[in-house]
Amino acid sequence: MTKTIGLATLLTGKGKQKVLEFWDVFEEEYNSVGVQSFDYPNLGFQGGSCKDINSLIEDLIELCKKVRSFEFETHGIGYFEDTANVVYLSVDKNPNLKELHNDLNSLMKRHCDNIFKLYEPDNWVPHITLAMQDLSDDDLNRFKSEYKNAQNFNQEINNIALVEFKTDGDVELLEKIDIL
């Protein structure tokens, strides 16, 4: 059976806490919980339709053995307004992040169909989603005026998670592989 899956890094430590604080703000002040369809703040890399999940996991484990943990930095708030009013933290696309993304994209192309076009290397805008799908235009404009800046932070890439996008809109963690 084909599943729609994705690869991401689950945030940890201070970065995770800061994103959870933003999620609380969106829930309490704007009644926006769409991003919480997945319980883990994350940085997404690629997705697609996959039949042989076990083979993908085997190759993902091998890839993660070759990768060393590294840090990236966030740098402010950004918006994808043409796709359901998405609010996100911008992520610096440093050389290590580009290389990991390219490796993960290649892995997904070998194992999956219908790769997410917006997440291919030339199109990918690395980001950490703060709100999506259920933020009204008025609330988006209010957020923009009330939260002009976000405190930047560094986050370690120390894992790759395989998730499944369920038909009911939820996202389920299938596998998390630690990176040393």
N, C-alpha and C positions, 0 to 999 in steps of 0.2 A: 504494500500500500504506500502510495506517495504521501509524504508529509512536507509541509512548508516549514522550513527551518531557518535558523540564523546563527551567526557566530558573533560573540561580543565578549568584552572584558567586563566582569562584574566589579564595580567600584568597592573599595575597602577604606577603612580608617576615616580620616578627616574629610576626604573627598566624598565618600558615601554619606557621611553625616550632613555635609553642606547641601547635598542634593536632596536628601530627605527633608531638610528644613524648607527648601523651596517647594517640595511637594506638599508639605503642610500648609504653606502660604497659599498655594493655588487651591487646595481643598477648602480651607477655612474662609478665604477672602473672595474666591471666584467660583466656588462650587465646581471645580475642575479636577476630575480624578482619572481621566482617560489614560494618562501615562502610567497609572498604577495597575494596568492590566498585567504588568509584570512586576513582581515584588522587589526587584533588584535594580537600583540605579546602575546604568551601564553605558559603555561606549560600543556602539554597533559597528561591525566590520562588513558583513555581507550576508545575503540570504538567497534562498532559492527552493526549488522543489526537488526532493530527494527520495529515492526508493530504498537504497541500501544504506541505512543509517549506521549499521555496524562497521561496514567498510570505511565510511567517512570517519567514524570515531577512531578506528585503528590508525589511519593516516594522520589524523589530528594529534593523536598522542605522540606519534613519531616526530611530527613537526614541532610540537611543544618541547620535546627533549633537546632540540637544536637551538631553541630561542632562549635568550637570557632576559630576565626582567629589566625594565627600564622605566623612566618617568616621562610623562608629558605634562604640559601646563595648560590650564584653561586661560582664556583671555576675553572675558566679557560675555554679555548676553547677545544672542542673535535670534533671528526670526525667519521661519519659512511660512510666509503668509498665504502663499498660493496653494498650500497643501494643509488645510484644516487648522490654520492658526497655531503653528508649532512654535514654542518658545524653548530655547536651548542655551546651554553654555558652549561657547566656541572652544575648540581644542586646537592647540598648535600642532600643525602637521610636520613634526620633526622627522629627520631621516630615519630613525629607528621605527617610528610609527608607520611611515610610508612603506618601509621594507616589510614589516609584519603584515600590513594590509595587503600588499602585493602577493605575499606568500599565501595568505588565507583566501584571497580572491582566486588564485590559481588552483588551490585545493578544492574550493567550491565548484569551479568550472569542470574539474575532473569528475566530481561526484554528483552534481546536481544539474537540473534543467531550469530554465526560466530564472536565471540569475538576476538579482535586483539591479536594474540599470543605474539607478541613482547611487548605488554603492560600488560601481566599477571604479577603478583607480582614477580615471580622468574626470569622473563626476563626483567622487566622494567628498563630502564636507564633514569631517570628523566633528561629532557633537555629542553632548549629553542632554537628553530631552528632559525638560522641566514640566511642560504642559503640551497636550495635543488632543485633537479631535473634539473636545467639548468646551472650548474657550470661545465665548462670543466675541464679535468685533469690538463691542463696547468694553468688555473686560480686558481684551488685549490692549486697547488704547489706554485704559486706566493703568494696567500693569506697566506699560511703557513709560508713562509719566511718573509713576510712583517708585519704580525700580530701575533707574537709569544705569546703575552700576552694580556689578557683582564682584565680590572679593575673589580674586584669582587664587588658584591653588594648584599644587603639583599632585599628581596621582601616579601611582606605580601600576604598570601593566604586569600583573603577577598571575594571571589566569586567562584561559579562554573557555568560554561557556558555549555549549550547544543548546539552543532553545527550539521549541516547536511553537509555531503560531497556530493556535486552535481555531476552529471554525466559529466558536462563540466569542472570539475577540481576546480571550486570555492568552497568555504566553507561559509556557511550562518549561522549566529547566530540565533538560534531559541528561546533561553531563557537564561537569566542570573539571577542567584539567589545569593543575597548577603549573606555573612556569617558575623555574629556580632563578 
